Amino acid sequence: MAAGAAVADTAITPFSNINNLNDGWEPLEFPNIDRHTRYRLVEEEGIQVIEARTDNSASGLIARLDVDPGESLILRWRWKVSNTFEKGNARNKSGDDYPARIYVAFEFEADKASWFERAKRKTVEAVFGEELPGNAINYIWANRLAAGDTVANPYSDETMMIAVTSGDDQAGEWVTVERDIVADYRAAFGDSPPRIRGVAIMSDSDNTGESATAWYGDLELRP
């Protein structure tokens, strides 16, 4: 594949260039959660970014993709948060909130799933009217989980939480992160990743009932 084609196939619409939140992105909302995080375009240091305000709320913005991650795929972004959550804890359902997270959703691999899992997914898809992704990686600005640690999400072992930034030491500062999605998937799930179906940003506080503001710069995928 030519280099230009690879860049085009992995392009995520940059926040710095969009005119509104529907330009290459769409809302990511969840059943039974009525209070949604508020997202808007703002300027920080002369660059347009996304501001997310969460207050006992949860929702995200997702860029739908269809990307073969190959042998290595780098996800690069920068983010900033006002604070973490006192009651936040990645190991407990009651603490499963983060001032900022990047959600990478992968294609569901039916041939590797149990009969029960396939049947359950068909029922949920029939109710909500859309195809559900498979495994997922969440890169989180953790509240107390140490940077570098990985744990299964307390609601689902199909989602792995990787702490890439942690605590309040860097709150109020822009932090740049680079991760190899393929290497992280193999370490988390013990297998090579299937196709990537979406990358999302999300700030949520519906479990802890707390509040925070986050800022997200452009997300970039590089083969």
HELIX and SHEET records of a PDB file:
HELIX    1   1 ALA A    3  ASP A    9  1                                   7    
HELIX    2   2 PHE A   15  ASN A   17  5                                   3    
HELIX    3   3 LYS A   93  GLY A   95  5                                   3    
HELIX    4   4 ALA A  110  LYS A  112  5                                   3    
HELIX    5   5 TRP A  115  PHE A  128  1                                  14    
HELIX    6   6 ILE A  181  PHE A  189  1                                   9    
SHEET    1   A 7 GLU A  26  LEU A  28  0                                        
SHEET    2   A 7 ALA A  58  VAL A  67 -1                                        
SHEET    3   A 7 ILE A 196  ASP A 204 -1                                        
SHEET    4   A 7 TYR A  98  PHE A 106 -1                                        
SHEET    5   A 7 ALA A 136  ALA A 142 -1                                        
SHEET    6   A 7 SER A 156  SER A 166  1                                        
SHEET    7   A 7 THR A 150  ASN A 153 -1                                        
SHEET    1   B 5 ARG A  38  GLU A  44  0                                        
SHEET    2   B 5 ILE A  47  ASP A  55 -1                                        
SHEET    3   B 5 SER A 211  TYR A 216 -1                                        
SHEET    4   B 5 ILE A  74  VAL A  81 -1                                        
SHEET    5   B 5 VAL A 175  ASP A 180 -1                                        
SHEET    1   C 5 ARG A  38  GLU A  44  0                                        
SHEET    2   C 5 ILE A  47  ASP A  55 -1                                        
SHEET    3   C 5 SER A 211  TYR A 216 -1                                        
SHEET    4   C 5 ILE A  74  VAL A  81 -1                                        
SHEET    5   C 5 GLU A 220  ARG A 222 -1                                        
END                                                                             
